[in-house]
Amino acid sequence: MVTLLDNRREQANTISSSELIKAGAVERSKMRHPEKAKKADSPILRKPDWIRVKAPGSPVFKETSKIMRDNNLVTVCEEAGCPNIGECWSKKHATMMIMGDTCTRACAFCNIKTGMPKLLDVKEPYNVGQSVKQLDLNHVVITSVDRDDLADGGAQHFVEVIQAIREASPRTTIEVLTPDFLRKEGAVEAVVLAKPDVFNHNLETVPSKYLKVRPGARYFHSLRVLQQVKEIDPKMFTKSWSGWKMKGGRLQRH
């Protein structure tokens, strides 16, 4: 995925996230996470006045949407059913996922569908690069689904996307938010040597909660990913995020 950043702001009416979903801006027909599919949907309650999202439909929202569709790109905004899509896309903040819309992992906090992904789109690196150029971005963040089915976990695809952005929009700074490349020797090195400006890999939660929150991952392997980056290129910026906790048997951000 790619987070697209722009300073433009658009005026828009506000509606609740449930109304946004009903309006069709967030698609609910996607396959649910296997574990979540076993549970009944929670009732959608009316949100308080202080929880509002921007209604989709501004000129910049439509422009962003057109660029996504014209370049055949997948966005986390749509795949994860994010209710903030109207506000973000109206600022040209769109989060694109590379390597498809299907993940080989089943993390409990994520609503991206799980299954066997399709073959990689060889045109995707070029399409991402052209989108960055069309949107005239200063900074992009590229992430992806997990691709355990690939020999290198998709590392070479990351490399090609970085190269395509460099060619299409040389002034744009690039941040990669990668999977953990578990048991994919040489994958981290390949991405680092492609010289993104920032290497981001999220830990998500504390070690004791990994079996519940990230059953397909290993906490200390994720730490090792960040350590490897610094060993390969000590000057490269690294970052991470950990914000999931368990309360009453349920996942919560903190």
N, C-alpha and C positions, 0 to 999 in steps of 0.2 A: 504494500500500500504506500501511498505517497501523501503526506500532509502538505497541502498547498496553502501558503501564507500570503496574504495581501492586506493592505491597510484600509481598503475601501469599506465603508459601512453603508448599509442600506436601511431606510426606514421601512418597517413592515408591521402589520397588525399582529397581535399575539393570540395564540390559541393554546389550549392544554395539549400535553403530549398524547393523551388518549384521542382527542379530536384530530390531531395530526395523523395518527395511525388510521383512524376511520376515513380521513380524507384521501388516503391512498399514497401519501408521500413516503410512508415507510411500509414496505412490503412485508406481510405476515405469512405469506404462503410458502416461505422457504422451509426446508426440512429442519426440524428442531434438533438440538443436541440429543443424542441417544438417551442420556440419563434424564434430561429435562422432559423428554417426550413421554416418560412414564408417569409424570405428575400432571395433575389437572392445572389448567391455566388459572392464575389468580384473578379474581374479579378486578376490573379496571374501575377504580374509584375516581370521583371528581377531584381534581387537584386543587390545592389552595391557591389563592390569587397570587402569592409570591413565587409560585413555580409556574413559569410561563416559557414558551419557546416561540421563536420567530416563525410566522407563517410562511410557507414556501410560496414562490411566485414572483419575487422581485426580478427585475431585469438581469442582475448579476447572478442570481440563483439559476435562472434559465440559461444564461450563457455558460456557467460552470457545468450544468447538466448536459448541455449540448456537446461540450468538449469531451466530457466523459464518454458519452454515447458514440460520438464520431470516431473516437480512438479505441473503442471497444475495451474500455477499462473497467475493472471491478473496484468498487469502493466499500470500505468497512462501514461507512455511513449507512449504506443500504443493506448490506449483508447482515450486519448486527442489529438492524432495526433501530438505529439511534434516533430519538425524538428531536435532537438538536440540529437535524439536517438542514432545516430551513434557515436558521440563524447562521450556521457555519458556511453553507454554500453561498449565502448572500454576501459573504466576505471573501469568497474564493478560498475558503478553507475546506478542502475535500481530501479525505483519507483514502488513498488507493491501495489495494492489495495486489501485489504481483504474484504470479504463479497460480492463479485461479481462485475459485470461491469455495473450494472444498479442502478441509484440513485432515491430516492423518492422525492428529491427536484429538483428545476429548477433554480438554480442560473445563473444569466445572463452572468457571466464571464467564466462559465465552459462549456466544450464541451462533458462531460461525458453524455451518454444517460440517459434520464429520463423515468421512467415507473415502473411497478410492478416487483421487483426483484425475482429471483428464491430462492429456499430454500438454507440455508447455507450449505456449503460443510464441513462436519464434519472432513474430512481429511486435511483441509486447515492449521490448526495450526501446525500439524506435518510437512506438506510440507514446510511451511515457515521456521520452525526450521531447517530442513535439508538443505534448500537452504542457509541459513545463515552459517551453518557449512561448506558446500561445497565451498562457496566463501571465507571462512576464514576471516570474517568481524570483524573489531574492533568496529563498531557502525552501528546500523540500525535505520531507522525511519519508523514506521508503521502507515498507515492511512487507510481510508476506504471511501466508499460511505456512504451517509446517509441511514439509515434503519428505517424509521419511522413506517414501517410495523411490526417491532418486539417489543415485550413488553418492552424489556430493551434497545432498540435502537442498539443492538449488543454489549453491554458492556461485557457480558460473553464471547463472541467470542474474543474480545480484550484480556481478561484475559487469555484465553486458548492459544492464540498466544504468549503472553509474557512468559507463563510457558513453552511452547514448545521450545522457543528460549533459555531460561535459562537452560533447560535440555540438549539441543543439543550443545550449544556454551556458556558455563558459563562466559567466559571472555568478551563477546560482550556487550557493553552498549546499552540500548534500549530507544528510544524516540518514544512516541506515539503522533500522530497528529490526534485528535479525532473530530468527529462531535459534535454538541452542546447538544445532548441528550435532546432535548426540550420535556418537559412533560414526562420524563422517570425517575421517582423517584429512587434514589439509584444507578443510572448508573455511575455517576462520581465517587462516593465512591468506587464502585467495581473495577474500573480501577486503581484508586490511590492505593488501598490496594494490588493490584498485583505488586506494587513496580517497575514501569518503572523508568529509571534514569531521564528522562525528560518528562514533560507533556506539550504538545503544542496544543493550540487551536487558530485558526486564527480569528481575528475580521473582516478582509477583507476590510472594509471601514468605513466611519463615520456614525453616527446615521441617519442623514438626507437623506442618500442615500440607506438605507436598503430596502425600498420598491421596488427600482429599481434594486439594485444589488443582494440582498439576500432576496427575497420576502417571503421565508419560514422560515426565522430566525428572531431573536430579538437581537438587539445590547446589551442591558443591561443584557439579559440572558447570552450571551456569556461572558460578563465581570464577571457575577456571577459564571460561570463555573470555571474560573481561580481563583476567590476568594475562592470557595469551596475547590479547590485543596490545597491551602495554609492552610485552616482551618483544613483539615484532616491530612495533613502532611506538617508542616511548613518548613521542610528541603528539600522538593522536588523542583527541578528546574522547573520553568514554563516559557513559552515563547509564543509569539504571533506575528502576522504580519498583517499590514493593509496598503494596497497600491493601492486601486482602487479609482479613482475620475471620475467625469463627466466633459466632455469638449465638447461643441457643441452638447450636447445630446448623446454623445457616451462615452463608458467606456474606460478609459486609466489607465495604471499603472503609479505610480509616486514614 
